[in-house]
Amino acid sequence: FTWPGYDAVALRPGFDETYGAEPDFLLYADNDEAFDKVAAGFRPTIVQPTNHTIARWRTASLLKPIDTSRLANHASILPGLLDIPALQDSGETFGVPFAWGNSSIIYRKDLLPEGTDDQSWNILWDENLAGRIGQRDSMDAVVLNAAMVLGIDDPYTMGESDLERVREKLEQRELLAFYWTGRSEVEQALATGEVMAAYGWNASYAALKRKDVDVGYMVPREGVLTWVDFTCLIADGPGDDDEAYDYINAGLSVEAGAYLIETFGYGAANAGAFEAVAPERLADLGMEDPRR
């Protein structure tokens, strides 16, 4: 049970050959959809939620511990990806880093030649761009962006007064061309110029660059949102543990990590994957030093 794109065969090298078939996949559009479906009774073997939702999965007793001794490349995982408190409990680990990246603003450099000197999330509230702005249809995007523009110190632990300020800020919807749910929507709109600035992930930025669309990827003064997607095992999920760990290990390989970087512009969990990608490609994606 995973995100669109993570079902690519190149992200599990050797797995299909070993078992004579590809895994069964069901795809979700956001973390809330994934959690709600499993909480309601759907049982996959594996799920790949984002770091800030791990505690929610654990609190609902939906995950089982990972045996890190069965992870062939555990020692090669970038250390910073393991330093997330929600992953650990009483010495047990509940997720394996798979991919990481950023959420920021993708913008048309050719259409906004003078409009990006002051890089800020505020561009998504710019009345001069009314009808030419794209936002993701997700609490992760809308609420956090508003909180950052408002200067709220920790958008992940807001009290009622902060939430009320955010509610008032969400008049943004009147300025939007649309809320997007799938990457292809926002990529097409940016490529055609329908929108000039939009919330987006590294993958959309990389895809548009490959098509020679003149886009930039902001580093807003309020900060960039960084996320990590983890591979987790469902507590009472079906399937065989050996197959599940073989799948996880395939995704932790250098080959899978290099494909993740090259194709999606996301960071890989395996530090060795960055050595398998050309330095100029890493520079183009802003990943020259993944340990930062």
N, C-alpha and C positions, 0 to 999 in steps of 0.2 A: 504494500500500500504506500504509494510514493508520489512525488511530484512529476509532472510531464517532463520528459527529457531524461530523467534518471533511469528510465527503462531501456536506454540504449545498450545494445549488446556489447559495445566497446567498454562499458563501465563494469563488466563482469567477465573479463577475458578468461577463456577456458572453461567457464562454468557450464555452458550449454553442451559443449563437447563431452564433458565428464558425465553429465546426466542424460544426455540424449534428447533434451528438449529445453525450451526456454521456460523460465518461471511464469506463473500466472500473475499478471499485474492488474491492479485497479489504481487509477490516478485521481488525485484530489487537487483542488485549486488553491486551497489555503489551509492553514493549521487548524482553524476552527472546524472546518468540514471534516478533516481527518479525525480529530478528537471526538467530535459528536457522533460520528458513524461507529467508531469502535466502542465508545461509551454506551451506545445503544444496542450493542450486541454483535456487530460484525467482527469476525476474527481472522485477520491475516496472520502470517507467521512473523513478518517483519514490517516495520513502519519507519519512516524517516522524517521525524518532526524537527522543528527548529529549536535552538537552545532555550529561548525564553519560555517555551511551553513544556519543557521536560518535567518541571516540578508538578505541573498539572496532571500529566500522565502518571507520575509516580504516586501522587496523592490519591488518585483514583484506583491505585493498585492494578494498573493495566500493563506494567512492564515487569520483566524478570531480569535478574542480574546477568551481566555479561562475564563470561570466564575469560579474562584477558590473557591467560596462558595459552589459549587456543587461537590467538591473533598472531599470525605469522609476522606481520610488520608493525607490531605494537611499539617496538623501540624506535621506529622511524617516524612516528606521528609527531607533528610539530607540538612541542611542549605546551604552548599557550592554549591549544585547543582542548587540553585535558584539564585545565585549571578553571573549571566551571562547577561551583559548589552543588548545583542541583543534580549533577551526574553521580554524586557520591553519597552513600549512606551506610554507616557502620562498616566501612571498609569495602563495600560492594559498589560496582560500577554499573550504570544503567544505560549507557550509550557509547557508541564508537564514532568518533568524528569521521564524516564522509566528505563534505564540501563546505566551503565558507566563501563569503563574499560580502558585497555592500549593497545597501539600498540608498540611492541618491537621486539626483535629477539629471536626466538625459535631455540635452537641448540641441537645437539646430544652430550651429555656429554661423552658418551663412544667413539665416533668417534673423538672428539676434546679434549682429556684429558688435553693437555697442551696449547690449543689454546684459552682459555677463561679467562685467568688471567686478561688481559687488556680488560675489557668489553666496547665495542665501536661499534657504527653503522658502523665503518670502516670495520668490518668483511664482510659486504656486498660488499666490493670492494677488498677483499683479493685475489690477483692473485694466491696464493697457493691453493685456493678453487675453481678455475675456473671450471665451469660446475657442481658445487655441491652447488650452491647458489640459493635460491628462493626469488623472489620479488613479491609484489602485483601489479597487473595491475591497478594502480590508481594514479592520481596526488597527492592525500592525502599522499600516501606512497613515491613514487619515488622522488618528488620534495622536500618534507619536510625532508626526510632522507638526501638528498644531502646537503640541506641548513644547517642542524645540523652538519654534518661532516665538512662543510666549516667554521663553527663558526659564522654564520650569526645570529645576535642578535634576530630578530623576523621574523621567516620564513613565518609568515602569512601576513606581510606587507612589502614585498620586493620591492625595486626599480629596475630599468632596469639594473643597474650595477650588483646587486646581482643576478638577474635572468640570466644574461649572464654567471656569474660564475657557476650557477647551470647547465645551458645548457652544459657547458664544462665538468662538472663532470659526466654527464650522459653517459659517455663511459662505465659505469657499465654494460650495456646490453650485452656486449661481454663476460662477466664473468658468466652470469646467465644460469642456467639449463632451467628456464622458468619464465614467469610472470604468477601468478595465479589469477584467478577470483573468485573461490569458495573455501571455507575452506577445503573441502574434498580433493582437489588437493594437497594442501601443507601438509596436515596431512598424506596422503598416502605416499608422497615422503619422508617425515621425518621418517615415520615408517619403510620404506624399506631401508633407508640409501641412497636413490638416491640423496638427498640433505643433507648437514650437518648443514646448517644455513639458516634461512629464516625469513623474515618479517612475523609476525603473531599476532593474538589476544589472549586474555586470554582463549577464548573458545577452540582454537586449543591446547593450552598448557594443559588445563584440560582434553580434550579428549585423548590426547596422554598419559598423566599420568595414566588415567583409564585403558589404554591398556598395562601398564607397559613398555612403551618405555622410555628409559633413556634420558630424555630431561631436559634442563634448560631453564629459562626465564630470559633474561639479564636485568640488570639495567645499561644501557650505561652511560658512564661518561658525554656524551653530553645531557643526559636527556631522559626520557620516554615520549612518546606522550600519553596524557590522553584525552579521549573523553566522551561525554555524548549523548545518543540518547534520543530525546524528542518525546512525542506524541503530535501531532498538529492537529487542525481541518482545513480542506480546506474551504476557504471563501465561495465558492458557491457549496460545495459538496452536494451530495444527502444524503438521510437518515434522521432519526429522532434524534434530539438532546438528548432525554432521553436515547436512545440506545447508542449513542456515549459516553455519560458520564458514563453510566453503564460499558461500555467496558474499559474506562480509569480507573475507580475506581477498576475494577477487576484486572487490571494490577498493581495497586498501593497497592494491598493487601499484607499482610505478607506472605501468602501462595505462591503467584506468585513470590514475591521477593526471598523467600527461594529456590524455584525451579530454578530461574535464577542464583543464587549463586552456588548451588549444581551442576547443569547440565552444565552451560556455563562458570563458573568461573568469571562471570561478577558481578559487584556490583549492588545492588538493590537501588532504590530510597528511599524506606521505611526503616528507621533506625531499626525498629522492626524486619525486616527480618533477620538481622544478629544474633539476639538472638535465632532464630529458627534453626540455623545451628550449628552443633557440633563445639566446639572451635578448635579441632584438624584439622577439615576440613578447617576452616577459616585460620588457621596457614599455612596449606599446600598451600593455594591459596594466601598467603600474605595479608590477609584482616582482621588481628586481630583488627585493629583500623581504621574503615572506615571513621572516622571523620578527619583523618590526612589531 
